[in-house]
Amino acid sequence: MTGVTRREWVRSASKPGMIALLAVLSLVAYACVQLGAWQLDRAALRGAEAARQTEAERLTADPVPLGEVLTVGQDFRTDQQLRKVNVAGEFREQVIVPDRVVDGVAADLVVTALWIASGPDAGAMIPVLRGWVAPDDVATTGGVVAGASPAVVELLAVPAGAVTVTGYLTASEKAIAADFPDGMVGAISTGELANLWGGPTFTGFIVLAESQPATALAVAPPPSYGRTEGMNLQNLAYAGEWWIFGGFALFLWWRIVREDAVRQREAAVLEADALR
């Protein structure tokens, strides 16, 4: 501390009045910390409530063309999550994503490349989560288990011909670096699937709601908007302000003690000069 020694500062801080002031300001600081924590909780609750409201609105919204929401190479944003879109094209390549859970049931996801037929993104590929099957129906090679029923074979067959897909956009998953059999991947990573299938692609994929012609697969539930929810910024700012106030209360006590120590030193110097 400039101009004040540690011993001088401790002498001032040890005064009964300073100790009492520290107790009061400590209570103020504690109250500010608690108020900041309360505002932080409010920020989380309001953020979650806003996310639930947005999710409900998007689940019931009418679909719009994919190109109006997301284009090839465009960064995926929060406001694109769970948007209901439709797009026409042709299904081609397909992979299985194992070891997932759908509505509490073990499942393997069926992800198929949709090659867009028309519009500004014609010739581009977007992965479509067409649905899911029971793990017992899928071989470790990503194909159909030998001896499977014709119904299972039909389920996993890639639909031929033109198709119109309606579904919900969601952000790409992070690729999983592990060895998977041919025909299987660990995540629905648009980058990994683009490397596997080629072609320009998108930074998100579609979770199928319905298609024309209809798919025989059991569709997966819509993605959650909650995965992108954030804090309510106003409450978050209030929380920060309360914590700053709490820190300032303790800083104020430090300054008062320091100034008292400076005064004590100055008084001692004046007294010494007077005695000379």
C-alpha positions in Angstrom: 0.0 0.0 0.0 1.6 3.3 -1.1 2.4 5.6 1.8 1.1 3.2 4.5 3.0 0.3 6.0 1.3 -3.0 6.8 1.7 -2.4 10.5 0.0 1.1 10.3 -2.9 -0.4 8.3 -3.4 -3.3 10.7 -3.4 -0.8 13.7 -6.2 1.2 12.0 -8.1 -1.9 11.0 -8.0 -3.3 14.6 -9.8 -0.3 16.0 -13.2 -1.3 17.5 -15.0 1.2 15.2 -13.3 -0.3 12.1 -14.2 -3.8 13.2 -17.8 -2.8 13.7 -17.8 -1.1 10.3 -16.3 -4.3 8.7 -19.1 -6.3 10.2 -21.8 -4.0 8.8 -20.2 -3.8 5.3 -19.6 -7.6 5.3 -23.4 -8.1 5.9 -24.0 -5.7 3.0 -21.6 -7.6 0.8 -23.3 -10.9 1.8 -26.7 -9.5 1.0 -25.4 -8.3 -2.4 -24.0 -11.8 -3.2 -27.3 -13.4 -2.3 -29.3 -10.9 -4.4 -26.9 -11.6 -7.3 -27.4 -15.3 -6.9 -31.2 -14.8 -6.9 -31.0 -12.7 -10.1 -28.8 -15.4 -11.6 -31.5 -18.0 -10.8 -34.1 -15.6 -12.3 -32.0 -15.3 -15.4 -31.9 -19.1 -15.9 -35.6 -19.5 -15.2 -36.6 -16.7 -17.6 -34.2 -18.1 -20.2 -35.8 -21.5 -19.8 -39.3 -20.1 -20.0 -38.5 -18.2 -23.1 -37.0 -21.3 -24.7 -40.2 -23.3 -23.9 -42.4 -20.6 -25.4 -40.2 -20.5 -28.5 -40.3 -24.3 -28.8 -44.1 -24.4 -28.5 -44.4 -21.8 -31.2 -42.0 -23.5 -33.6 -43.6 -26.9 -33.2 -47.0 -25.6 -34.3 -45.7 -23.3 -37.0 -46.3 -24.0 -40.7 -43.3 -25.2 -42.6 -41.4 -22.9 -44.9 -38.9 -23.7 -47.7 -35.5 -24.8 -46.4 -33.8 -22.1 -48.5 -35.6 -19.4 -46.6 -34.1 -20.5 -43.3 -30.7 -22.1 -44.0 -28.5 -22.2 -47.1 -25.4 -24.2 -48.0 -22.4 -23.2 -45.9 -24.3 -20.7 -43.7 -23.4 -20.9 -40.0 -26.2 -22.4 -38.0 -27.7 -19.9 -35.5 -29.9 -20.3 -32.5 -32.9 -18.7 -34.3 -32.7 -21.6 -36.9 -33.0 -24.3 -34.3 -36.3 -26.3 -34.5 -37.6 -24.3 -37.5 -40.0 -26.4 -39.5 -39.0 -26.6 -43.2 -39.8 -28.5 -46.3 -37.5 -29.5 -49.2 -37.8 -31.7 -52.3 -35.1 -34.1 -53.5 -34.0 -37.7 -53.7 -32.7 -40.0 -51.0 -29.5 -41.8 -51.7 -26.8 -42.8 -49.2 -27.6 -43.9 -45.7 -25.9 -44.6 -42.4 -26.9 -45.9 -39.0 -26.1 -44.1 -35.8 -26.1 -46.7 -33.0 -26.6 -46.6 -29.2 -29.2 -43.9 -28.9 -32.4 -43.7 -26.8 -35.7 -42.6 -28.2 -38.5 -42.0 -25.7 -36.7 -44.2 -23.2 -36.2 -47.1 -25.6 -32.8 -48.2 -27.1 -32.7 -47.2 -30.7 -30.4 -47.0 -33.8 -31.0 -43.8 -35.8 -31.4 -44.0 -39.6 -29.8 -41.0 -41.3 -30.2 -40.6 -45.1 -28.7 -38.1 -47.5 -31.3 -36.0 -49.3 -30.0 -34.5 -52.5 -31.9 -31.3 -53.3 -33.6 -31.3 -56.7 -34.3 -27.6 -57.3 -33.8 -24.0 -56.2 -30.6 -22.2 -55.4 -29.2 -25.1 -53.4 -29.9 -27.7 -56.1 -27.3 -30.4 -56.1 -26.5 -29.9 -52.4 -27.0 -32.6 -49.7 -28.7 -32.3 -46.3 -28.8 -35.2 -43.9 -32.2 -36.3 -42.8 -32.9 -38.3 -39.6 -35.6 -40.4 -41.2 -36.4 -42.3 -38.0 -35.2 -45.2 -35.9 -35.2 -48.9 -35.5 -34.6 -51.4 -32.7 -30.9 -52.3 -32.4 -31.6 -56.0 -32.8 -32.8 -55.2 -36.4 -29.4 -53.8 -37.4 -26.2 -55.8 -38.0 -22.9 -54.6 -36.8 -22.1 -53.7 -40.4 -24.9 -51.1 -40.5 -27.1 -53.3 -42.6 -30.1 -55.5 -41.9 -29.6 -58.5 -39.6 -29.5 -61.7 -41.6 -32.8 -63.5 -41.6 -34.7 -60.3 -40.7 -38.3 -60.1 -41.7 -39.4 -58.5 -44.9 -40.9 -55.7 -42.9 -37.5 -54.8 -41.3 -35.8 -55.0 -44.7 -38.4 -52.6 -46.0 -37.9 -50.3 -43.1 -34.2 -49.8 -43.7 -34.4 -49.6 -47.5 -33.6 -46.2 -48.9 -36.8 -44.9 -50.6 -36.4 -44.5 -54.4 -37.5 -41.6 -56.5 -38.5 -38.0 -55.8 -39.5 -37.2 -52.2 -40.7 -34.1 -50.4 -39.5 -33.9 -46.8 -41.0 -31.9 -43.9 -39.2 -31.7 -40.7 -37.3 -29.7 -38.0 -33.9 -28.2 -38.4 -31.3 -28.8 -35.8 -27.6 -28.1 -35.5 -24.9 -30.6 -36.5 -23.7 -32.9 -33.8 -20.0 -33.1 -32.9 -18.2 -36.0 -34.7 -17.1 -38.9 -32.6 -13.6 -40.1 -33.2 -13.9 -43.8 -33.0 -13.8 -46.9 -35.2 -17.3 -47.8 -36.5 -18.2 -50.5 -38.9 -19.0 -49.6 -42.5 -22.4 -48.1 -42.7 -22.3 -46.7 -39.1 -21.2 -43.4 -37.6 -21.1 -42.2 -34.1 -23.0 -38.9 -34.5 -25.0 -36.9 -37.0 -22.1 -34.7 -38.0 -22.8 -32.8 -41.2 -19.1 -32.3 -41.8 -18.3 -36.0 -41.3 -21.2 -37.0 -43.6 -20.1 -34.5 -46.2 -16.7 -36.2 -46.2 -18.4 -39.6 -46.5 -21.0 -38.7 -49.1 -19.5 -35.7 -50.9 -21.2 -32.6 -52.3 -21.9 -29.2 -50.8 -23.9 -29.5 -47.6 -25.5 -27.6 -44.7 -24.4 -26.9 -41.1 -27.6 -28.5 -39.8 -29.7 -31.5 -40.5 -33.5 -32.3 -40.6 -35.4 -34.4 -38.2 -38.2 -35.9 -40.3 -41.8 -35.1 -39.3 -43.4 -36.4 -42.5 -42.6 -37.1 -46.1 -44.4 -37.6 -49.4 -44.3 -40.5 -50.2 -44.5 -41.5 -46.5 -41.7 -43.4 -44.8 -42.3 -46.6 -43.0 -39.9 -45.8 -40.2 -40.9 -44.7 -36.8 -40.0 -41.0 -36.7 -37.8 -39.6 -34.0 -39.2 -36.8 -31.7 -38.5 -33.2 -32.7 -35.2 -31.8 -31.5 -35.3 -29.6 -28.4 -35.0 -25.9 -28.6 -33.7 -26.0 -25.0 -30.3 -27.2 -26.1 -29.7 -23.6 -27.3 -31.4 -21.7 -24.4 -29.5 -19.0 -22.7 -29.8 -16.7 -19.7 -32.1 -13.7 -19.6 -29.7 -10.9 -20.3 -31.5 -8.3 -18.1 -31.4 -10.5 -15.0 -27.9 -11.5 -15.8 -26.8 -7.9 -15.8 -28.6 -7.3 -12.5 -26.8 -10.2 -11.0 -23.4 -8.8 -12.1 -24.4 -5.4 -10.6 -25.2 -6.8 -7.2 -21.9 -8.7 -7.1 -20.1 -5.5 -8.0 -21.9 -3.6 -5.2 -20.9 -6.3 -2.8 -17.2 -6.1 -3.8 -17.4 -2.3 -3.6 -18.7 -2.5 0.0 -15.5 -4.4 1.0 -13.3 -2.1 -1.0 -14.9 0.9 0.7 -13.9 -0.5 4.1 -10.3 -1.0 2.9 -10.2 2.6 1.7 -11.6 3.9 5.0 -9.0 1.9 6.9 -6.2 3.1 4.6 -7.2 6.8 4.9 -7.4 6.5 8.7 -3.9 5.0 8.7 -2.7 8.0 6.6 -4.4 10.4 9.0 -2.8 8.7 12.0 0.7 8.9 10.3 0.2 12.6 9.5 -1.0 13.3 13.0 2.1 11.5 14.4 4.4 13.5 12.1 2.8 16.8 13.2 3.0 15.9 16.8 6.7 15.0 16.4 7.4 18.3 14.7 5.6 20.2 17.5 7.7 18.5 20.1 11.0 19.6 18.5 
